[in-house]
Amino acid sequence: MLKFNIREINIYQLLFAICILIPFINNYELTFAVWFFSFLITIVKRYSFEIINYIVCFGLILFIAFVVSFFKDESTYNFFRDIAYLLKPILGFLLGYQLYKKFPKDFFKTVIYTGVFLSTIHLVIVLITFIRFQTITVNLLREYCGYHSDFEIYTLIFLIFYKSFELDWNRKKIYLFITIVAISSFLYLSRTNFIQFIILFLALKGYFLLNKRSLVIITSILLIATIGYTIIYNSNPNRNGKGIEAFLYKVKIAPIEPFKTKINKEDWKDFHDNYRSYENILTVKQVNNEGFFGILFGKGLGATINLGRKVWTNDGEFIQYIPILHNGFATVYLKSGLVGLAFLIVTIFLIGKPRKSEITLVQKLNLLMLGSAIFLIVSNWVFMGVYLKLDNKSILFGFLICYRQMLIKNSNKLLIKN
């Protein structure tokens, strides 16, 4: 029998859940307002050097874009909108760091219950969608039920490796939660989430640490993936197919979509299937047209890319000038050039950098953060990384960073006493 006492929840745990859930409403103004308010009421007296490193890197990306914007002529709305977007990871990291200090003893419990609640809501939405349309397809799932949920994948990883993270819950509870989150995660039918799960799973197994065993495992997985993709590619799934065929078509074009260099925008199929590459090609061309200064420092806050035609967005608008791209690297390049891009790469490196410790739990957290850094390369390439308006990973990263620091700090105190 599962027991859950709402009286055991403190206000900061509830605030964490709200901050994680609010981006799914898909209203960035509301997300920013809630995150900023939460940041203000959870400010702490001291911040570690590690968390400051992240804030400095993200802050420099924003600062470069801010300075460059004074040499450009962009609209006031675009200017302030970009400030809010570029502030998002800064707010997220600080918010996660601050919230951890408000309830350090209930870290994993809070994360997992939030993830399970999110999964339950998603499954209810799937059910409602099925009842409404009397069927369920890939397009219906993605349009009405959500495109992806990185947070649920992290929740699933915590549950699968519950012993590694020292969770003392009974197996019945763990398996029930795994079932709920796994089904919900699968029903997003998100290629990125599947990749995320594989990367984090392999990371926690230690397969990204260079040794003979890991090389054999990774090589075997790559070989199996290549064979599987070859089978899917040669089966030639229909673009307008139903059910699993529509998903397999997306798998077929996935390796090509972000890297294609020549796209016919007059060919609707070619344009739609390779839209991410189309954005990247135009970004490089239009930023490079600014000359050496533009290449180094970008086009500043408020800068947009001219698509050359109007396109229909997921937000239900026809737009031609886009301020934010699918690709996080390209977006930072647009706003703050190669210098800003270098700072973004540094943040990914810092996230994956291990912290020396003999504590088993810290070593597991190191592996998780290494996997997160590897996934961020993929996430930034296809979904804006921590800059995406639907993203909430930055809060979780701030949480994990503070948690790991506290484990090391408490261990050092015990060593000094002894």
Backbone torsions as a table, in degrees:
resi	resn	phi	psi	omega
1	MET	NA	122.1	-179.9
2	LEU	-82.8	133.7	179.5
3	LYS	-117.4	137.0	179.3
4	PHE	-143.9	112.8	-176.6
5	ASN	-102.3	110.9	-176.7
6	ILE	-64.8	-22.8	179.9
7	ARG	-69.6	-17.8	179.1
8	GLU	-78.5	-11.7	-177.8
9	ILE	-82.9	129.2	174.2
10	ASN	-95.2	170.0	-173.0
11	ILE	-62.0	-31.1	-177.4
12	TYR	-75.8	-32.4	173.7
13	GLN	-64.6	-42.1	177.4
14	LEU	-63.6	-39.2	179.2
15	LEU	-64.4	-39.9	176.2
16	PHE	-58.6	-49.1	-179.3
17	ALA	-60.0	-41.7	179.5
18	ILE	-63.0	-43.7	-179.3
19	CYS	-65.5	-31.9	177.5
20	ILE	-74.2	-39.6	-174.1
21	LEU	-81.1	-31.5	-170.8
22	ILE	-60.2	-34.4	179.4
23	PRO	-61.2	-23.8	-177.9
24	PHE	-71.6	-12.3	173.7
25	ILE	-72.4	-16.8	175.7
26	ASN	64.6	39.7	173.2
27	ASN	-128.2	100.7	-171.2
28	TYR	-66.2	-33.7	178.5
29	GLU	-59.5	-42.0	178.5
30	LEU	-67.7	-43.7	178.4
31	THR	-58.5	-47.6	-178.5
32	PHE	-61.9	-42.7	-179.2
33	ALA	-62.9	-45.6	-179.7
34	VAL	-65.4	-44.9	179.6
35	TRP	-63.7	-43.2	-177.6
36	PHE	-66.5	-42.8	177.4
37	PHE	-61.9	-44.4	179.9
38	SER	-63.2	-38.3	177.0
39	PHE	-61.0	-44.9	-177.0
40	LEU	-63.4	-39.0	-174.8
41	ILE	-88.0	-0.4	178.9
42	THR	-119.6	10.4	-179.1
43	ILE	-54.8	135.7	179.6
44	VAL	-110.5	167.7	-175.3
45	LYS	-76.6	-32.7	-174.8
46	ARG	-129.1	144.1	176.5
47	TYR	-127.9	141.8	-178.0
48	SER	-75.2	160.0	177.2
49	PHE	-62.1	-33.8	-178.7
50	GLU	-63.9	-48.3	-178.2
51	ILE	-67.4	-32.8	178.1
52	ILE	-64.3	-35.1	177.5
53	ASN	-57.6	-44.2	179.0
54	TYR	-64.1	-44.9	-177.3
55	ILE	-64.1	-39.1	178.7
56	VAL	-62.8	-44.8	-179.2
57	CYS	-62.1	-50.8	178.0
58	PHE	-64.6	-36.3	179.3
59	GLY	-65.4	-37.2	179.1
60	LEU	-68.2	-34.5	174.8
61	ILE	-60.2	-46.6	178.5
62	LEU	-65.4	-42.2	-177.8
63	PHE	-63.2	-43.8	179.0
64	ILE	-60.3	-47.9	179.8
65	ALA	-62.4	-36.4	179.9
66	PHE	-64.4	-46.8	-179.1
67	VAL	-65.0	-45.8	-178.4
68	VAL	-60.9	-34.1	-176.0
69	SER	-62.0	-22.4	179.6
70	PHE	-73.1	-13.2	177.6
71	PHE	-99.6	4.4	-178.8
72	LYS	-119.2	173.0	-179.6
73	ASP	-125.8	77.3	180.0
74	GLU	-108.3	161.9	-177.8
75	SER	-68.4	153.0	179.6
76	THR	-62.1	-40.0	179.6
77	TYR	-60.9	-48.3	179.7
78	ASN	-60.8	-38.2	-179.5
79	PHE	-60.6	-52.5	-177.1
80	PHE	-73.4	-30.3	176.2
81	ARG	-62.8	-42.4	-179.9
82	ASP	-68.2	-33.8	175.2
83	ILE	-59.3	-45.0	-179.6
84	ALA	-63.5	-40.4	-179.6
85	TYR	-67.9	-44.7	-177.4
86	LEU	-74.1	-17.2	175.4
87	LEU	-80.8	-17.5	-171.3
88	LYS	-55.3	-51.4	-179.9
89	PRO	-65.3	-31.4	177.1
90	ILE	-62.7	-48.5	178.1
91	LEU	-60.9	-43.3	-176.9
92	GLY	-62.3	-49.3	-179.8
93	PHE	-61.0	-46.2	-179.3
94	LEU	-66.3	-39.6	-179.2
95	LEU	-64.3	-44.7	177.8
96	GLY	-63.1	-41.9	179.4
97	TYR	-62.1	-46.1	-177.8
98	GLN	-68.9	-41.8	-178.3
99	LEU	-65.3	-35.8	178.5
100	TYR	-58.4	-40.3	-177.8
101	LYS	-67.9	-16.3	179.7
102	LYS	-85.5	-23.0	176.7
103	PHE	-149.1	64.9	-175.6
104	PRO	-63.4	-26.5	-176.3
105	LYS	-78.8	-19.4	-174.5
106	ASP	-113.7	32.9	-174.5
107	PHE	-58.1	-65.1	-174.9
108	PHE	-66.8	-36.2	179.8
109	LYS	-60.6	-42.5	-178.9
110	THR	-67.1	-44.4	179.7
111	VAL	-61.7	-46.7	-175.7
112	ILE	-69.3	-44.4	178.9
113	TYR	-62.3	-37.4	177.2
114	THR	-64.0	-44.0	179.2
115	GLY	-64.2	-41.4	178.9
116	VAL	-65.6	-40.7	177.8
117	PHE	-62.4	-43.8	178.4
118	LEU	-61.6	-43.0	178.8
119	SER	-63.3	-41.1	179.6
120	THR	-62.4	-44.5	177.4
121	ILE	-59.7	-43.2	-179.9
122	HIS	-62.2	-42.6	179.8
123	LEU	-65.7	-36.1	176.0
124	VAL	-64.0	-41.5	178.4
125	ILE	-64.3	-39.3	176.8
126	VAL	-61.0	-44.7	180.0
127	LEU	-62.6	-44.6	179.0
128	ILE	-61.6	-41.0	178.7
129	THR	-62.7	-41.7	178.7
130	PHE	-63.7	-44.2	179.6
131	ILE	-63.3	-39.9	-178.0
132	ARG	-66.2	-44.7	-173.8
133	PHE	-102.2	-4.4	-179.9
134	GLN	59.7	19.7	176.7
135	THR	-163.5	170.1	176.0
136	ILE	-141.8	127.8	-179.8
137	THR	-129.6	170.4	178.3
138	VAL	-58.7	-45.7	-178.1
139	ASN	-64.8	-39.7	178.2
140	LEU	-66.3	-43.2	179.1
141	LEU	-58.7	-44.0	-175.0
142	ARG	-78.2	-35.6	-177.6
143	GLU	-75.1	-39.4	-173.2
144	TYR	-105.9	-16.1	-173.5
145	CYS	-116.1	-5.6	178.5
146	GLY	114.2	153.0	-175.0
147	TYR	-95.3	-31.5	-179.6
148	HIS	-171.6	167.1	177.0
149	SER	-154.2	93.4	-179.9
150	ASP	-63.1	-34.5	-177.6
151	PHE	-63.3	-37.8	179.7
152	GLU	-66.3	-33.8	177.5
153	ILE	-66.1	-41.6	176.1
154	TYR	-61.8	-41.3	177.3
155	THR	-60.0	-44.0	179.4
156	LEU	-62.0	-40.7	178.4
157	ILE	-64.0	-43.7	178.1
158	PHE	-59.8	-39.7	-178.5
159	LEU	-70.9	-43.2	-179.9
160	ILE	-63.7	-39.4	-179.5
161	PHE	-102.5	39.0	-174.1
162	TYR	-60.7	-32.4	178.5
163	LYS	-68.7	-39.7	179.0
164	SER	-62.8	-32.9	-179.5
165	PHE	-96.5	13.8	171.1
166	GLU	58.8	41.7	173.7
167	LEU	-86.8	127.7	-175.8
168	ASP	-102.3	25.6	176.9
169	TRP	-73.0	155.5	178.4
170	ASN	-73.5	157.9	-174.2
171	ARG	-63.8	-34.4	-179.9
172	LYS	-58.9	-44.0	179.9
173	LYS	-67.2	-44.7	179.8
174	ILE	-60.0	-48.2	-176.6
175	TYR	-67.0	-35.2	176.8
176	LEU	-63.6	-46.2	-179.9
177	PHE	-65.6	-39.8	178.3
178	ILE	-59.7	-43.7	-179.3
179	THR	-61.6	-47.1	-178.7
180	ILE	-61.6	-50.4	-175.4
181	VAL	-70.1	-38.0	-178.9
182	ALA	-65.2	-44.9	179.3
183	ILE	-63.7	-45.1	178.8
184	SER	-60.6	-46.0	-179.0
185	SER	-61.7	-41.9	179.4
186	PHE	-63.1	-38.8	-174.9
187	LEU	-72.3	-7.4	169.6
188	TYR	-72.4	-22.8	-177.5
189	LEU	48.9	43.7	-178.1
190	SER	-97.0	118.9	177.9
191	ARG	-60.0	-38.5	-179.1
192	THR	-64.6	-40.6	178.2
193	ASN	-66.6	-35.9	175.5
194	PHE	-62.7	-43.2	177.7
195	ILE	-63.8	-42.4	179.2
196	GLN	-58.6	-46.4	-179.2
197	PHE	-61.6	-45.5	-179.0
198	ILE	-61.8	-45.2	-179.0
199	ILE	-62.3	-49.1	-178.3
200	LEU	-66.3	-37.8	178.5
201	PHE	-63.1	-47.8	179.6
202	LEU	-64.2	-37.6	179.9
203	ALA	-61.4	-47.2	-177.8
204	LEU	-71.0	-20.2	173.0
205	LYS	-79.5	-8.6	178.5
206	GLY	84.2	16.4	-174.5
207	TYR	-81.7	-4.6	175.4
208	PHE	-96.9	1.9	172.5
209	LEU	-87.8	127.7	-172.1
210	LEU	-69.4	112.0	171.6
211	ASN	-159.9	173.3	-174.6
212	LYS	-61.0	-43.1	-177.8
213	ARG	-63.3	-45.6	-178.2
214	SER	-65.8	-36.5	178.6
215	LEU	-64.3	-39.1	178.0
216	VAL	-64.9	-45.5	-178.5
217	ILE	-63.3	-49.6	-178.0
218	ILE	-63.4	-42.0	178.7
219	THR	-62.0	-42.2	179.4
220	SER	-63.3	-42.4	179.6
221	ILE	-65.1	-42.9	178.7
222	LEU	-63.2	-38.3	178.7
223	LEU	-65.2	-45.5	178.7
224	ILE	-63.0	-42.7	179.3
225	ALA	-62.4	-40.9	179.5
226	THR	-64.4	-43.6	178.7
227	ILE	-64.0	-43.9	179.6
228	GLY	-62.0	-44.2	179.7
229	TYR	-65.1	-38.3	178.9
230	THR	-61.2	-40.9	178.9
231	ILE	-64.3	-45.4	179.5
232	ILE	-63.2	-43.3	-177.6
233	TYR	-63.2	-44.8	-177.7
234	ASN	-74.4	-19.6	176.2
235	SER	-74.6	-14.1	174.6
236	ASN	51.7	61.3	179.6
237	PRO	-61.2	145.6	-176.9
238	ASN	-75.2	135.6	178.9
239	ARG	-60.1	-36.2	-178.8
240	ASN	-102.3	21.5	-179.7
241	GLY	-69.1	167.1	-179.1
242	LYS	-104.1	157.1	174.8
243	GLY	59.1	-131.4	-174.2
244	ILE	-65.8	-25.6	-179.6
245	GLU	-64.1	-39.5	178.8
246	ALA	-64.4	-38.0	178.3
247	PHE	-68.1	-41.1	179.3
248	LEU	-63.8	-31.7	176.6
249	TYR	-64.3	-40.3	178.2
250	LYS	-65.6	-36.3	176.1
251	VAL	-64.8	-40.5	-178.5
252	LYS	-59.6	-42.7	-175.5
253	ILE	-88.9	-7.6	-174.4
254	ALA	-56.8	-47.8	-177.8
255	PRO	-69.4	-21.3	-176.9
256	ILE	-91.6	-37.1	-170.7
257	GLU	-51.6	-47.4	-175.8
258	PRO	-81.8	-7.9	-170.6
259	PHE	-120.1	-2.9	-177.4
260	LYS	-65.9	137.5	-174.1
261	THR	-105.1	-14.7	178.8
262	LYS	-129.7	121.0	-176.6
263	ILE	-132.8	133.5	177.2
264	ASN	-91.8	103.8	-176.1
265	LYS	-70.1	-13.8	177.2
266	GLU	-84.7	-15.7	175.9
267	ASP	-91.4	106.6	-171.9
268	TRP	-57.1	-43.0	-178.5
269	LYS	-64.0	-48.4	-179.5
270	ASP	-63.0	-41.9	-178.7
271	PHE	-65.6	-46.2	-177.4
272	HIS	-68.3	-45.2	-176.0
273	ASP	-68.8	-25.5	-175.4
274	ASN	-121.6	31.6	-174.5
275	TYR	-61.2	-38.5	-179.8
276	ARG	-59.6	-42.9	178.0
277	SER	-64.5	-37.4	179.1
278	TYR	-59.8	-44.3	176.9
279	GLU	-59.5	-46.6	-176.7
280	ASN	-63.9	-42.3	-180.0
281	ILE	-60.5	-46.4	-179.6
282	LEU	-66.3	-37.3	180.0
283	THR	-61.2	-49.9	179.9
284	VAL	-59.4	-45.1	-178.5
285	LYS	-63.6	-47.5	-174.1
286	GLN	-74.1	-31.9	174.9
287	VAL	-72.8	-41.8	179.4
288	ASN	-63.6	-27.2	177.2
289	ASN	-65.9	-16.4	179.0
290	GLU	-78.5	-7.3	179.2
291	GLY	88.1	-168.8	-174.7
292	PHE	-59.4	-43.0	-179.4
293	PHE	-62.8	-42.9	179.8
294	GLY	-65.2	-40.5	179.3
295	ILE	-62.8	-40.0	-178.6
296	LEU	-74.2	-42.5	-170.1
297	PHE	-122.0	4.4	175.5
298	GLY	75.6	-165.6	-176.5
299	LYS	-107.5	2.1	173.2
300	GLY	84.3	179.2	178.5
301	LEU	-64.1	139.6	179.1
302	GLY	88.9	-6.6	-178.9
303	ALA	-66.3	144.4	178.7
304	THR	-130.9	164.6	175.1
305	ILE	-111.5	130.3	178.4
306	ASN	-85.3	112.9	-178.2
307	LEU	-75.5	-14.0	-179.9
308	GLY	81.6	-1.9	177.7
309	ARG	-166.7	159.6	178.6
310	LYS	-84.7	138.8	178.6
311	VAL	-126.2	153.6	178.9
312	TRP	-88.7	126.5	-177.0
313	THR	-99.8	166.9	176.0
314	ASN	-66.3	-17.3	177.8
315	ASP	-85.9	3.7	176.4
316	GLY	78.6	36.9	-179.9
317	GLU	-132.1	150.4	169.7
318	PHE	-95.9	119.2	-179.6
319	ILE	-134.8	152.2	177.0
320	GLN	-115.5	-32.8	-180.0
321	TYR	-106.4	113.6	-174.9
322	ILE	-107.5	131.2	-179.6
323	PRO	-88.3	-26.2	-176.0
324	ILE	-127.6	131.4	-177.2
325	LEU	-100.2	172.0	173.5
326	HIS	-69.1	-31.8	-174.4
327	ASN	-90.9	119.2	-179.6
328	GLY	-65.3	-38.3	178.2
329	PHE	-63.1	-43.8	-179.6
330	ALA	-66.5	-37.0	179.5
331	THR	-64.5	-45.3	178.6
332	VAL	-65.8	-38.0	176.5
333	TYR	-61.6	-40.6	178.1
334	LEU	-62.6	-43.9	-174.1
335	LYS	-82.8	-39.3	-172.9
336	SER	-138.4	18.1	169.1
337	GLY	66.7	-163.2	-178.0
338	LEU	-64.8	-31.9	179.9
339	VAL	-65.8	-46.6	177.1
340	GLY	-63.0	-39.1	178.8
341	LEU	-62.2	-37.0	178.1
342	ALA	-63.2	-40.1	178.8
343	PHE	-67.4	-35.3	176.6
344	LEU	-63.9	-41.9	178.4
345	ILE	-64.5	-37.3	177.7
346	VAL	-62.1	-41.0	179.9
347	THR	-62.9	-39.3	178.2
348	ILE	-64.0	-41.3	177.4
349	PHE	-61.9	-43.8	-178.7
350	LEU	-64.3	-37.2	179.0
351	ILE	-63.2	-39.6	-178.1
352	GLY	-83.8	-10.9	-177.6
353	LYS	-70.4	123.8	-176.8
354	PRO	-74.0	155.8	173.9
355	ARG	-108.0	124.6	-174.9
356	LYS	-64.4	128.9	178.3
357	SER	-169.7	149.6	175.5
358	GLU	-91.2	-3.3	-179.2
359	ILE	-73.5	126.6	-177.3
360	THR	-59.9	-42.5	-179.0
361	LEU	-64.7	-38.8	177.2
362	VAL	-63.9	-40.0	178.1
363	GLN	-63.0	-37.3	176.3
364	LYS	-68.0	-39.0	177.2
365	LEU	-65.5	-37.0	175.3
366	ASN	-59.1	-43.7	179.2
367	LEU	-64.7	-40.2	179.2
368	LEU	-64.1	-41.9	-179.9
369	MET	-70.3	-33.0	174.6
370	LEU	-62.9	-46.1	177.0
371	GLY	-62.2	-38.3	179.0
372	SER	-63.1	-40.6	179.2
373	ALA	-64.1	-42.5	178.1
374	ILE	-63.5	-42.6	179.2
375	PHE	-65.8	-33.9	-179.7
376	LEU	-61.9	-28.4	175.6
377	ILE	-62.6	-45.1	177.3
378	VAL	-67.9	-46.5	-177.0
379	SER	-61.0	-41.4	178.4
380	ASN	-68.5	-30.0	-177.4
381	TRP	-74.4	-33.3	-175.0
382	VAL	-115.9	-18.7	-173.6
383	PHE	-141.7	27.6	173.6
384	MET	71.0	-0.4	178.2
385	GLY	58.5	-136.3	-178.3
386	VAL	-76.5	-3.3	176.7
387	TYR	-87.0	-13.9	-178.0
388	LEU	-62.0	136.8	-175.7
389	LYS	-66.6	-22.8	177.4
390	LEU	-88.3	-5.3	-172.0
391	ASP	-79.8	143.5	175.2
392	ASN	-132.1	10.5	-178.5
393	LYS	-61.8	-31.7	-176.3
394	SER	-61.7	-33.8	176.8
395	ILE	-65.6	-44.7	179.3
396	LEU	-63.9	-38.8	178.3
397	PHE	-63.3	-43.3	176.8
398	GLY	-59.8	-40.5	175.7
399	PHE	-57.9	-52.7	-175.7
400	LEU	-64.4	-38.6	179.8
401	ILE	-62.8	-46.1	-179.4
402	CYS	-67.6	-40.1	179.6
403	TYR	-61.5	-46.2	179.6
404	ARG	-62.9	-40.8	179.2
405	GLN	-62.8	-42.1	-179.1
406	MET	-65.8	-37.9	177.6
407	LEU	-61.7	-45.6	-179.8
408	ILE	-66.9	-42.7	-179.2
409	LYS	-62.8	-45.9	-179.5
410	ASN	-66.0	-35.7	178.0
411	SER	-66.2	-41.2	178.9
412	ASN	-64.2	-36.9	179.3
413	LYS	-64.2	-40.3	179.2
414	LEU	-65.0	-38.9	178.9
415	LEU	-64.5	-39.3	179.7
416	ILE	-66.0	-40.9	179.9
417	LYS	-64.7	-38.0	-178.2
418	ASN	-81.1	NA	NA
